[in-house]
């Protein structure tokens, strides 16, 4: 099932060459990562405060990272290991029950921790909060399936559990499925999502080996790809559009990087700098 976009267009292979669309603007991992400048961002990735900040800046929605706790609770957390961005946690999300993870405070170091006191949160907490908004935002769920604390052969052993838990939450919290996108690097995971909840759009994330991975995506009937910005070239973007596949880009903070992304005519951009991207789009609209 294709993604329903919020504006009066949908990409078609029949679009005239040179047609430029206005993409969805989504906060990348909420509103990005701890960064010292361009812009200064003291908020942790995929934190509740990060999501609120991006929406307050005018984002159409959010990309959030989802992992599975030891007791199969969906947690908002980006990094592979807890020690990368929490004050006291070590190991992986998969090694702790949700109740222990909720006590972990994010650690960004100086000067970030002067401005943030965030703790790790559950996906359910976020969904409950978003249900209180007048308009439910677009949500990209990036499934972090790989468990870095088990032998490689078992790294993806709990992927189906993660999918089942996510599907249950989408249904229970009445998330508008046309405004959701489930993202994975694993085709087998996306096929399982389709089996359980055919109405929710899915996307294959491409972070390396673009040509071979995109060929596999086409063969599997994937209608949306999420591509790391350094994997895309004008030729590859043209290939995606010619195939009638929706393009989502992620990353980028500077105006220069965003202008390059816009030139690829994506349907959505998961950005580290919501305010700057919106400013560029408004400037482009005034010129048009």
C-alpha positions in Angstrom: 0.0 0.0 0.0 1.3 3.4 -0.9 1.7 6.3 1.4 -1.0 9.0 1.4 0.8 12.3 1.3 -0.8 15.4 3.0 -0.8 17.7 0.0 -2.7 17.8 -3.3 -0.2 15.7 -5.2 1.3 12.2 -5.3 4.4 11.3 -7.2 3.7 9.8 -10.6 6.1 8.5 -13.2 4.0 10.7 -15.6 5.1 13.9 -13.8 6.9 16.2 -16.2 10.7 16.4 -15.9 11.8 19.2 -13.6 8.6 19.1 -11.5 9.4 20.0 -7.9 7.2 19.1 -5.0 7.1 20.4 -1.5 8.3 17.5 0.8 7.1 16.6 4.2 9.4 18.0 6.9 10.1 15.5 9.7 12.3 15.8 12.7 15.1 13.2 12.5 15.2 11.2 15.7 12.8 13.8 17.2 14.8 17.0 16.3 18.2 15.6 15.7 21.2 14.9 17.9 23.4 16.6 20.5 25.1 19.2 18.3 27.3 22.2 19.2 26.2 24.5 16.4 24.4 24.7 13.1 22.2 24.6 15.1 23.0 24.2 18.8 20.8 21.3 19.9 21.0 20.1 23.6 18.2 17.5 23.2 18.8 13.7 23.0 17.8 11.8 19.9 14.3 10.3 20.0 13.5 11.9 23.3 10.1 13.3 24.2 11.6 16.8 24.5 13.2 16.4 21.0 9.9 15.4 19.5 8.1 18.4 21.1 10.8 20.8 20.0 10.5 19.7 16.3 6.7 19.9 16.3 6.9 23.4 17.9 9.2 24.4 15.1 6.6 23.5 12.5 7.6 19.9 11.5 4.9 17.9 9.8 5.9 14.9 11.9 8.7 12.9 13.4 11.0 10.0 12.7 11.6 8.1 16.0 13.8 5.1 16.8 12.2 2.1 18.3 13.9 -0.8 20.3 12.6 -3.7 22.3 13.3 -4.0 26.0 14.1 -7.3 27.7 10.4 -7.6 28.7 9.3 -6.7 25.1 8.2 -3.1 25.7 8.8 -0.7 22.8 11.3 1.9 23.9 12.4 5.2 22.2 16.1 4.9 21.9 18.6 5.6 19.0 22.0 4.2 19.9 23.1 0.6 19.7 24.5 0.7 23.3 23.2 2.6 26.4 26.7 3.9 27.3 26.8 6.1 24.2 24.2 8.5 25.5 23.0 7.7 29.0 24.5 8.6 32.3 24.4 5.2 34.0 23.3 2.6 31.6 25.7 0.0 30.0 25.0 -2.7 27.5 21.9 -2.7 25.3 18.3 -1.9 25.6 17.5 -5.6 25.2 19.3 -6.4 28.5 17.0 -4.4 30.8 13.3 -4.4 31.6 11.4 -1.3 30.7 11.0 -0.2 34.4 14.8 0.0 34.7 15.3 1.8 31.3 12.8 4.4 32.3 15.1 5.4 35.2 18.0 6.1 32.9 18.8 9.8 32.3 20.4 10.9 29.1 23.9 12.2 29.2 25.2 14.7 26.6 28.0 16.2 28.5 28.9 19.8 28.7 27.1 22.1 27.8 24.1 20.0 26.7 23.2 18.8 30.2 22.7 22.3 31.4 19.7 22.4 29.1 18.2 18.9 29.3 17.1 16.5 32.0 15.5 13.9 29.7 15.0 10.2 30.6 14.5 7.3 28.3 10.8 6.9 27.4 8.4 4.3 26.0 6.8 4.6 22.5 3.4 4.3 24.2 4.1 7.4 26.3 4.8 9.3 23.1 1.7 8.0 21.3 -0.6 8.9 24.2 0.8 12.4 24.2 0.4 12.8 20.4 -3.2 11.7 20.6 -3.9 14.8 22.7 -2.9 17.1 19.8 -5.5 18.7 17.6 -3.8 17.2 14.6 -1.9 13.9 14.7 1.6 14.3 13.2 3.2 12.0 10.6 5.3 9.3 12.2 8.2 7.3 10.8 9.0 4.3 13.0 12.6 3.3 12.5 12.9 -0.2 13.8 16.3 -0.8 15.5 16.2 -4.5 15.4 19.8 -5.4 15.6 20.9 -6.5 19.1 24.5 -5.6 19.6 24.8 -7.6 22.9 24.2 -11.1 21.5 26.1 -13.2 19.0 25.8 -12.0 15.4 23.7 -15.1 14.4 21.1 -14.0 16.9 21.2 -10.3 16.3 17.8 -10.1 14.6 16.2 -13.0 16.5 13.5 -10.7 18.1 12.5 -8.8 15.0 9.1 -10.4 14.8 8.4 -9.7 18.4 9.2 -6.1 17.8 6.9 -5.9 14.8 4.0 -7.6 16.7 4.4 -5.1 19.6 4.4 -2.2 17.2 1.3 -3.4 15.3 -0.5 -3.8 18.6 0.3 -0.3 19.7 -0.6 1.3 16.3 -4.0 -0.4 16.6 -4.6 0.2 20.3 -3.6 3.9 20.1 -5.6 4.4 16.9 -2.6 5.9 15.0 -3.8 7.1 11.6 -2.1 4.4 9.4 -2.0 6.7 6.4 0.3 9.0 8.4 2.6 6.2 9.6 5.6 4.6 7.9 7.4 1.6 9.3 11.1 1.5 8.3 13.5 -1.4 8.4 16.8 -2.4 6.7 15.4 -5.9 6.6 13.1 -7.0 3.7 11.9 -10.0 5.8 10.8 -7.6 8.5 8.8 -5.4 6.1 7.1 -8.5 4.7 6.1 -9.5 8.2 4.6 -6.1 8.9 2.6 -6.4 5.7 1.3 -9.8 6.8 0.1 -8.5 10.2 -1.1 -5.0 9.2 -1.4 -4.6 5.4 -2.8 -1.1 5.7 0.3 0.5 7.2 2.9 1.7 4.7 6.5 0.3 4.9 9.8 1.5 3.7 13.2 -0.1 3.2 16.1 1.9 4.6 19.2 2.0 2.4 22.5 3.0 4.1 24.9 1.2 1.8 25.2 -0.8 -1.4 22.4 1.3 -3.0 22.2 -0.4 -6.4 21.8 -4.0 -5.2 19.5 -3.1 -2.2 17.3 -0.9 -4.4 17.0 -3.8 -6.9 15.9 -6.1 -4.1 13.4 -3.5 -2.9 11.8 -3.3 -6.4 11.6 -7.0 -6.7 9.8 -7.1 -3.3 7.3 -4.4 -4.4 8.5 -1.9 -1.9 6.9 1.5 -2.6 9.0 3.7 -0.4 12.8 3.9 0.3 14.5 5.8 3.0 18.0 6.8 1.8 21.0 8.1 3.7 22.0 11.4 2.1 25.5 10.2 1.1 24.0 7.2 -0.8 22.1 9.4 -3.3 23.3 10.8 -6.6 21.3 12.5 -9.3 21.4 9.2 -11.3 20.1 7.2 -8.4 17.4 9.7 -7.6 16.3 9.5 -11.2 16.1 5.7 -11.0 13.9 5.9 -7.9 11.5 8.4 -9.5 11.4 6.5 -12.8 10.3 3.4 -10.9 7.5 5.3 -9.2 9.0 4.7 -5.8 8.6 7.3 -3.0 11.8 8.8 -1.8 12.6 9.8 1.8 16.0 11.3 2.7 17.5 11.5 6.2 20.2 13.6 7.8 21.6 17.1 7.0 21.7 20.2 9.1 23.3 22.9 6.9 21.6 25.0 4.3 23.9 23.6 1.6 23.2 20.0 2.5 19.4 20.7 2.5 19.5 22.4 -0.9 21.2 19.3 -2.3 18.5 17.1 -0.8 15.7 19.3 -2.2 17.3 18.9 -5.7 16.6 15.2 -5.5 12.8 16.0 -5.2 12.1 13.7 -2.2 8.6 13.1 -0.9 9.9 13.7 2.7 13.1 14.7 4.5 13.9 13.6 8.0 16.0 16.6 9.0 18.4 17.5 11.8 17.4 21.2 11.4 13.6 21.6 11.1 13.6 25.4 11.3 16.2 25.8 8.5 14.5 23.4 6.2 11.2 25.1 6.6 12.8 28.4 6.0 14.3 27.1 2.7 11.0 25.7 1.6 9.2 29.0 2.4 11.9 30.9 0.4 11.5 28.6 -2.5 7.7 29.0 -2.4 8.0 32.8 -2.5 10.3 32.6 -5.6 7.8 30.3 -7.3 
